[in-house]
Amino acid sequence: MTYPQLAACFLLVAVIGGVVLSVASRRRGPMPSAVLLTVVVLFILTAVFDTAMIGSGLFHYAQDPLLGVHIGLAPIEDFAYPLAGALLLPAVWTALRSRRRARDPRPDDDEDSR
């Protein structure tokens, strides 16, 4: 299995899981701008720290199964994992909050302040 195939599997699972959890929670999901900002920050951190770790010799990649596109020293395939996390984790959070609210309904803060 090549790195792009592995990255595609991770992304596919994250997208399907995110959609299923969002539908199951029956609540409005995370704000797209927040997810986009998270993706940008995670991509920057991935580029910086993967470049530092690869440059210092902590690990290396076999070149044959890579696409050959790099950002710094980080292969483009490494960016699939933070993308998958940024797509899946907000959906998990929303689903868990929805589950908790269904089990333990509490009055809204707005009602308490009246």
N, C-alpha and C positions, 0 to 999 in steps of 0.2 A: 504494500500500500504506500502510495506516495504522500508527501506532506500536504499537497493540495487536496487529495481525497480525504485525508484525515480531518483537515480543517473544514471541508465541506460537510462532513458528518457531524462535527460539533455544531456548526451553524444551523444545519437542518434540525437537529434535536432542540436547539435553543429556540428557533423560530416556532416550531410545532408546539413545544412546551409552553412558550409564551402565549401563543394564541389560545391554546386549550385552557391554560390557567386564567387568562383574562376573561374568556367566555364563561368559565365555571364560576368565577367570583361574582359575576353579574354586576360589577361596579365599574366605574370609570377607571381606566388604567392610568399609568403614570403619564405625566405631561411629556409630549414628544420633545420639547425644547430641553427638558431636564435629561432625557435619555441621550439626546444629541451632544449636550455638554459633557456628559459622562463619557461618551465614546471618544470625544476629542481629547479629554484629559487622559484617559487610559491609553490612547494611541501615542500621545506625547511621552507618557511615562514608559510605555513599552519600547518606543524607539530609543529613548535615552538609556534605560537600564539594560536592555538587550544588547545595545551597541557596547556599553561598558563591559558587560559580562563576556561577550564574544571577543572583544578586543583584549581583555585580560587573560583569555585562554581558559576560562572556566568550562566552556563547552564549545562545540563546533557542530556544524551540520554537514552531512554528506551532500555534495553539490548535485549529484544525479537526480534525486527525487524532488528537487526544488524547481520553482518556476524561473528563478534567476533574477527576480526583481527584489531589490533591497532598499530599505530606508535606513540610512547609516549602515551598520553591519547586520541589522536585523532583516531576515527574509520576510517577505510580505505575508507568508503563511502564518507567522507568529501573531499577526494582528487579528486573526480569526477568533482567538481565545478571549481577548478582552471584549471584542464585539459580541460574542456569544454571551458572556457574563452580563454585559450592559443591556442585552435584550431579555434575558431570562430572569435575572434576579429581581427587577422591579415587578414583574408579573407574579413571581413567587411571593414577594412582600404583599402585594395587593390581595392575592388569594388568601394568605394567612390572616391578614387584617379582616377580610370579609368573613372568614370562618370564625374568628374570635368574636366579631360583632354579632354574628348569628347565634352563637352559643351564649354570649354574655352581653345582652343589649344594655347600653348605658345611655342616659340622656345626653343630648348634645351640650357642649359648653355654652352655646348661645342661649339655650333654654334656662340654664342655671343663672345666667347673668341678668335675667329679666326680673 
